[in-house]
Amino acid sequence: MPESTRLLKNLGQNFLTNPFYAEKIAGFIQPGAADVLIEIGPGRGALTRFLAGKKAAQRIGIEFDRRWAAELQQQFAGQVEIIEADFLQADLTTFGTDLFIIGNIPYNITSPILFKVLDAWPIVKQAVFMTQKEVAERIYAEPGSKIYGILSVLMQTYARAEKMLEVGAGNFFPKPKVDSAVFRLDFYSEVQGLTDHRLYRKIVRTAFNYRRKTLRNSLRTLFENAILDLVDSTDLSRRPETLSIDEFKQLTANLLKLKI
């Protein structure tokens, strides 16, 4: 890749330069021969060169920056299909039903990417992401923690989240101000105890958007007091960070029953 190519700050481009970590991270994703492997933002191809030999029915890189896309298309011709596109605008259903997704996610669009992948959970089997360490820690945070929140609950509802590796800022160019961490999401084929996914997400988001309030006070924005007064299995005087995922599921089921 040409070192002279100017990096674009608005794209949050911080490229991994240490091949030791690149090989380790690529090893965390485990597609089968019939699966589709997608890399988000290959950039200079640090991960791509280790993904190119993976067993998969398709190996795809989605790169937004046309300059890097052109270089990647030339370098990995016949090994990885490079698509010049914005991942956030891509229709993941067009790639199949057994997706394995990996990427060093730009800091400035981390949450939109994570929620896009979450929205596609029925067709995503596994994902391996490197994000800034602070975001990664929120993914696998446990109830009662100050960083336990929307990302923690929703990601752990749909996938088993596992911390894999920490990567220091000195392994990137340009050097970011914070360290990074790698985590893996193994998505469940189905989610037990949950029938209305839309209501569940709305309840979780509302509860944590008012995390300093009790559940009763935050959920008043969604439900009438008459309905909340009938909830008996969850103490609505609690704050959202004290609830486990199973308790959020039970709360949703109770409120759905009362709402109907």
Backbone hydrogen bonds in HBPLUS format (Angstrom, degrees):
<---DONOR---> <-ACCEPTOR-->    atom                        ^
c    i                          cat <-CA-CA->   ^        H-A-AA   ^      H-
h    n   atom  resd res      DA  || num        DHA   H-A  angle D-A-AA Bond
n    s   type  num  typ     dist DA aas  dist angle  dist       angle   num
A0005-THR N   A0002-PRO O   3.22 MM   3  5.74 165.4  2.24 114.0 118.3     1
A0011-LEU N   A0008-LEU O   3.10 MM   3  5.55 153.4  2.17 110.0 118.0     2
A0012-GLY N   A0009-LYS O   2.93 MM   3  5.11 159.9  1.97 109.4 115.7     3
A0015-PHE N   A0173-PHE O   2.75 MM 158  5.20 149.4  1.84 148.0 139.7     4
A0173-PHE N   A0015-PHE O   2.79 MM 158  5.20 147.6  1.90 140.7 151.4     5
A0017-THR N   A0171-ASN O   2.85 MM 154  5.64 174.4  1.85 149.9 151.4     6
A0022-ALA N   A0018-ASN O   3.20 MM   4  6.48 159.0  2.24 148.7 155.1     7
A0023-GLU N   A0019-PRO O   2.96 MM   4  6.03 163.3  1.99 147.6 150.3     8
A0024-LYS N   A0020-PHE O   3.17 MM   4  6.37 157.2  2.22 141.2 147.8     9
A0025-ILE N   A0021-TYR O   2.87 MM   4  6.03 167.7  1.89 156.3 158.7    10
A0026-ALA N   A0022-ALA O   3.01 MM   4  6.16 164.6  2.04 148.8 153.2    11
A0027-GLY N   A0023-GLU O   3.08 MM   4  6.21 137.9  2.27 138.1 148.9    12
A0027-GLY N   A0024-LYS O   3.12 MM   3  5.14 127.0  2.41  93.8 107.9    13
A0028-PHE N   A0025-ILE O   3.02 MM   3  5.38 155.5  2.09 109.5 117.1    14
A0035-ASP N   A0032-GLY O   3.14 MM   3  5.30 165.6  2.16 111.6 115.9    15
A0057-ALA N   A0035-ASP O   2.69 MM  22  5.38 137.6  1.86 145.3 159.7    16
A0036-VAL N   A0098-ASP O   3.01 MM  62  6.16 170.2  2.02 164.6 164.9    17
A0100-PHE N   A0036-VAL O   2.80 MM  64  6.02 152.3  1.87 168.9 170.2    18
A0037-LEU N   A0058-GLN O   2.90 MM  21  6.11 174.6  1.90 159.8 158.5    19
A0060-ILE N   A0037-LEU O   2.78 MM  23  6.09 167.8  1.79 167.1 171.5    20
A0038-ILE N   A0100-PHE O   2.78 MM  62  6.12 165.2  1.80 162.7 167.0    21
A0102-ILE N   A0038-ILE O   2.88 MM  64  6.31 154.2  1.95 161.4 168.3    22
A0039-GLU N   A0060-ILE O   2.76 MM  21  6.22 156.7  1.82 154.1 162.2    23
A0062-ILE N   A0039-GLU O   2.94 MM  23  6.26 168.2  1.95 178.5 177.5    24
A0040-ILE N   A0102-ILE O   2.83 MM  62  6.25 157.9  1.88 157.2 164.8    25
A0041-GLY N   A0062-ILE O   2.81 MM  21  5.62 151.2  1.89 160.0 154.6    26
A0045-GLY N   A0042-PRO O   2.90 MM   3  5.13 163.1  1.93 133.3 132.3    27
A0049-ARG N   A0045-GLY O   3.18 MM   4  6.04 160.1  2.22 147.8 146.2    28
A0050-PHE N   A0047-LEU O   2.90 MM   3  5.50 142.3  2.05 115.2 126.2    29
A0051-LEU N   A0047-LEU O   3.04 MM   4  6.29 127.4  2.32 142.1 156.3    30
A0051-LEU N   A0048-THR O   3.00 MM   3  4.86 135.3  2.21  95.1 108.5    31
A0052-ALA N   A0048-THR O   2.89 MM   4  5.90 136.8  2.07 154.6 163.0    32
A0054-LYS N   A0051-LEU O   2.99 MM   3  5.29 165.7  2.01 116.2 120.5    33
A0081-GLU N   A0059-ARG O   2.81 MM  22  6.18 160.3  1.85 165.7 159.2    34
A0061-GLY N   A0081-GLU O   2.82 MM  20  6.15 159.5  1.86 150.7 153.1    35
A0083-ILE N   A0061-GLY O   2.74 MM  22  6.04 168.4  1.75 169.8 173.9    36
A0063-GLU N   A0083-ILE O   2.92 MM  20  6.20 154.0  1.99 155.5 164.1    37
A0085-ALA N   A0063-GLU O   3.02 MM  22  5.75 137.0  2.21 115.6 127.1    38
A0069-ALA N   A0065-ASP O   3.00 MM   4  6.20 161.1  2.03 155.4 161.4    39
A0070-ALA N   A0066-ARG O   3.05 MM   4  6.12 156.8  2.11 143.0 146.8    40
A0071-GLU N   A0067-ARG O   3.38 MM   4  6.64 157.5  2.44 140.0 145.5    41
A0072-LEU N   A0068-TRP O   2.86 MM   4  6.05 162.9  1.89 157.5 162.4    42
A0073-GLN N   A0069-ALA O   2.89 MM   4  6.03 157.8  1.94 149.2 155.2    43
A0074-GLN N   A0070-ALA O   3.28 MM   4  6.46 149.8  2.37 139.6 146.3    44
A0075-GLN N   A0071-GLU O   2.96 MM   4  6.20 162.6  1.99 150.7 155.8    45
A0076-PHE N   A0072-LEU O   2.86 MM   4  5.81 168.3  1.88 157.3 159.3    46
A0079-GLN N   A0076-PHE O   2.91 MM   3  5.30 159.5  1.95 133.4 137.2    47
A0080-VAL N   A0076-PHE O   3.00 MM   4  5.54 167.8  2.02 157.6 158.5    48
A0089-GLN N   A0086-ASP O   2.89 MM   3  5.39 150.3  1.98 114.7 123.9    49
A0090-ALA N   A0087-PHE O   3.08 MM   3  5.02 153.1  2.16 101.0 109.4    50
A0094-THR N   A0091-ASP O   3.13 MM   3  5.92 162.3  2.16 120.7 125.5    51
A0095-PHE N   A0092-LEU O   3.11 MM   3  5.63 164.2  2.14 115.0 120.0    52
A0099-LEU N   A0123-ILE O   2.90 MM  24  6.10 171.4  1.91 162.1 164.4    53
A0125-LYS N   A0099-LEU O   2.81 MM  26  5.67 160.0  1.85 151.1 157.4    54
A0101-ILE N   A0126-GLN O   2.97 MM  25  6.45 155.7  2.03 151.4 154.2    55
A0128-VAL N   A0101-ILE O   2.84 MM  27  6.40 149.5  1.94 151.2 161.5    56
A0103-GLY N   A0128-VAL O   3.08 MM  25  6.68 140.9  2.24 156.7 165.1    57
A0130-MET N   A0103-GLY O   2.98 MM  27  6.39 153.7  2.05 153.0 155.5    58
A0105-ILE N   A0130-MET O   2.96 MM  25  6.01 137.1  2.14 151.5 163.0    59
A0109-ILE N   A0106-PRO O   3.23 MM   3  5.81 161.1  2.26 116.8 122.0    60
A0113-ILE N   A0109-ILE O   3.24 MM   4  6.35 159.6  2.29 149.7 155.1    61
A0114-LEU N   A0110-THR O   2.98 MM   4  6.23 166.2  2.00 159.0 163.1    62
A0115-PHE N   A0111-SER O   2.95 MM   4  6.12 165.8  1.97 160.1 163.3    63
A0116-LYS N   A0112-PRO O   2.98 MM   4  6.06 142.6  2.12 137.6 147.9    64
A0117-VAL N   A0113-ILE O   3.02 MM   4  6.29 162.7  2.05 154.8 158.2    65
A0118-LEU N   A0114-LEU O   2.92 MM   4  6.14 153.9  1.99 143.1 151.4    66
A0119-ASP N   A0115-PHE O   2.90 MM   4  6.04 151.7  1.98 140.8 147.3    67
A0120-ALA N   A0117-VAL O   3.03 MM   3  5.15 136.7  2.22  98.8 111.3    68
A0121-TRP N   A0118-LEU O   3.07 MM   3  5.08 155.6  2.13 116.7 115.1    69
A0123-ILE N   A0120-ALA O   2.92 MM   3  5.87 154.3  1.99 135.2 141.1    70
A0187-PHE N   A0125-LYS O   3.05 MM  62  5.23 141.9  2.20 127.7 137.2    71
A0127-ALA N   A0185-LEU O   2.89 MM  58  5.07 147.5  2.00 142.2 150.9    72
A0185-LEU N   A0127-ALA O   2.74 MM  58  5.07 163.8  1.76 155.9 160.4    73
A0129-PHE N   A0183-PHE O   3.04 MM  54  5.70 158.7  2.09 164.4 168.6    74
A0183-PHE N   A0129-PHE O   2.99 MM  54  5.70 156.5  2.04 158.4 165.0    75
A0131-THR N   A0181-ALA O   3.05 MM  50  5.77 154.5  2.12 164.7 163.0    76
A0181-ALA N   A0131-THR O   2.89 MM  50  5.77 155.6  1.95 162.3 168.9    77
A0135-VAL N   A0132-GLN O   3.02 MM   3  5.65 126.9  2.31 116.7 128.6    78
A0136-ALA N   A0132-GLN O   3.19 MM   4  6.49 165.6  2.21 155.4 159.8    79
A0133-LYS N   A0179-ASP O   2.93 MM  46  5.69 173.9  1.93 134.0 133.3    80
A0137-GLU N   A0133-LYS O   2.98 MM   4  6.18 159.0  2.02 154.2 159.1    81
A0138-ARG N   A0135-VAL O   3.00 MM   3  5.22 129.4  2.27 101.2 114.9    82
A0139-ILE N   A0135-VAL O   3.25 MM   4  6.65 139.6  2.43 145.4 156.3    83
A0139-ILE N   A0136-ALA O   3.02 MM   3  5.20 129.7  2.28 100.1 113.6    84
A0145-SER N   A0142-GLU O   3.16 MM   3  5.93 156.5  2.22 143.4 146.8    85
A0144-GLY N   A0241-GLU O   2.68 MM  97  5.40 146.1  1.79 157.4 160.0    86
A0148-TYR N   A0145-SER O   3.22 MM   3  5.15 161.3  2.26 101.1 106.7    87
A0153-VAL N   A0149-GLY O   2.99 MM   4  6.23 172.3  2.00 166.2 165.9    88
A0154-LEU N   A0150-ILE O   2.96 MM   4  6.02 169.6  1.97 160.0 161.8    89
A0155-MET N   A0151-LEU O   2.99 MM   4  5.72 159.1  2.03 141.9 148.7    90
A0156-GLN N   A0152-SER O   3.09 MM   4  5.99 158.9  2.14 142.5 149.1    91
A0157-THR N   A0153-VAL O   2.91 MM   4  5.94 122.9  2.25 138.5 153.1    92
A0157-THR N   A0154-LEU O   3.23 MM   3  5.02 137.2  2.43  91.0 103.0    93
A0158-TYR N   A0154-LEU O   3.34 MM   4  6.57 150.6  2.44 146.2 150.8    94
A0159-ALA N   A0155-MET O   2.90 MM   4  5.86 129.8  2.16 144.8 158.9    95
A0188-TYR N   A0158-TYR O   2.94 MM  30  5.82 163.8  1.97 142.1 146.0    96
A0160-ARG N   A0186-ASP O   2.86 MM  26  5.10 162.3  1.90 134.6 135.5    97
A0186-ASP N   A0160-ARG O   3.05 MM  26  5.10 163.7  2.08 136.9 141.1    98
A0162-GLU N   A0184-ARG O   2.92 MM  22  5.21 153.7  1.99 151.6 158.6    99
A0184-ARG N   A0162-GLU O   2.85 MM  22  5.21 159.2  1.89 149.2 155.5   100
A0164-MET N   A0182-VAL O   2.85 MM  18  5.40 164.3  1.88 151.1 149.4   101
A0165-LEU N   A0182-VAL O   3.29 MM  17  5.02 158.4  2.34 131.5 132.5   102
A0182-VAL N   A0165-LEU O   2.64 MM  17  5.02 165.4  1.66 157.7 160.0   103
A0167-VAL N   A0180-SER O   2.85 MM  13  5.07 169.6  1.87 130.6 134.2   104
A0180-SER N   A0167-VAL O   2.85 MM  13  5.07 172.7  1.85 164.4 162.5   105
A0171-ASN N   A0168-GLY O   3.14 MM   3  5.96 166.8  2.16 126.4 128.2   106
A0172-PHE N   A0169-ALA O   3.27 MM   3  5.93 148.0  2.38 126.5 125.7   107
A0200-TYR N   A0196-ASP O   3.07 MM   4  6.27 160.8  2.10 149.6 155.5   108
A0201-ARG N   A0197-HIS O   3.02 MM   4  6.20 166.9  2.04 150.1 152.5   109
A0202-LYS N   A0198-ARG O   3.05 MM   4  6.23 152.2  2.12 143.0 151.3   110
A0203-ILE N   A0199-LEU O   2.88 MM   4  6.11 155.9  1.94 153.5 159.3   111
A0204-VAL N   A0200-TYR O   2.97 MM   4  6.24 165.7  1.99 155.0 158.6   112
A0205-ARG N   A0201-ARG O   2.90 MM   4  6.00 167.5  1.92 148.6 152.5   113
A0206-THR N   A0202-LYS O   2.96 MM   4  6.00 163.3  1.99 144.0 149.4   114
A0207-ALA N   A0203-ILE O   2.92 MM   4  5.99 162.2  1.96 148.6 153.9   115
A0208-PHE N   A0204-VAL O   3.13 MM   4  6.31 164.1  2.16 150.8 154.1   116
A0209-ASN N   A0205-ARG O   2.85 MM   4  5.93 138.6  2.02 145.0 157.1   117
A0211-ARG N   A0208-PHE O   3.30 MM   3  4.35 136.4  2.50 108.4  98.9   118
A0213-LYS N   A0210-TYR O   2.79 MM   3  5.52 162.0  1.83 126.7 133.0   119
A0218-SER N   A0214-THR O   3.03 MM   4  6.33 160.7  2.07 156.2 162.0   120
A0215-LEU N   A0238-ARG O   2.86 MM  23  6.01 148.6  1.95 170.4 172.2   121
A0219-LEU N   A0215-LEU O   2.85 MM   4  5.81 165.9  1.87 153.9 158.0   122
A0216-ARG N   A0236-LEU O   2.92 MM  20  4.90 156.0  1.98 146.4 138.6   123
A0221-THR N   A0218-SER O   3.36 MM   3  6.22 169.5  2.37 117.3 120.3   124
A0222-LEU N   A0219-LEU O   2.94 MM   3  5.29 156.3  2.00 108.6 116.3   125
A0223-PHE N   A0219-LEU O   2.89 MM   4  6.11 157.9  1.94 158.5 165.7   126
A0227-ILE N   A0224-GLU O   3.03 MM   3  5.50 134.4  2.25 109.0 120.0   127
A0228-LEU N   A0224-GLU O   3.16 MM   4  6.55 163.9  2.19 152.4 156.8   128
A0229-ASP N   A0225-ASN O   2.82 MM   4  5.94 148.3  1.92 150.7 158.4   129
A0230-LEU N   A0227-ILE O   2.99 MM   3  5.43 151.1  2.08 110.0 118.8   130
A0231-VAL N   A0228-LEU O   3.19 MM   3  5.42 161.5  2.23 107.5 113.2   131
A0238-ARG N   A0235-ASP O   3.11 MM   3  5.91 165.5  2.13 123.5 126.1   132
A0242-THR N   A0239-ARG O   3.06 MM   3  5.91 167.0  2.08 128.5 132.6   133
A0243-LEU N   A0240-PRO O   3.12 MM   3  5.59 164.8  2.14 117.2 121.9   134
A0248-PHE N   A0244-SER O   3.04 MM   4  6.40 148.5  2.15 145.6 154.0   135
A0249-LYS N   A0245-ILE O   2.95 MM   4  6.25 153.9  2.02 150.3 157.7   136
A0250-GLN N   A0246-ASP O   2.92 MM   4  6.17 157.2  1.97 145.3 151.4   137
A0251-LEU N   A0247-GLU O   2.90 MM   4  6.03 157.6  1.95 144.8 151.0   138
A0252-THR N   A0248-PHE O   3.00 MM   4  6.16 157.1  2.05 143.3 149.2   139
A0253-ALA N   A0249-LYS O   2.94 MM   4  6.23 159.3  1.98 150.0 155.6   140
A0254-ASN N   A0250-GLN O   2.94 MM   4  6.16 159.6  1.99 150.9 156.0   141
A0255-LEU N   A0251-LEU O   2.96 MM   4  6.15 165.4  1.98 151.2 155.3   142
A0256-LEU N   A0252-THR O   2.84 MM   4  5.94 152.8  1.92 149.1 157.1   143
A0257-LYS N   A0253-ALA O   3.06 MM   4  6.20 156.3  2.12 143.4 149.1   144
A0258-LEU N   A0254-ASN O   3.03 MM   4  6.30 155.9  2.09 146.8 153.4   145
A0259-LYS N   A0255-LEU O   2.81 MM   4  5.87 148.0  1.91 142.7 151.9   146
A0260-ILE N   A0256-LEU O   3.06 MM   4  6.18 150.9  2.15 143.8 150.2   147
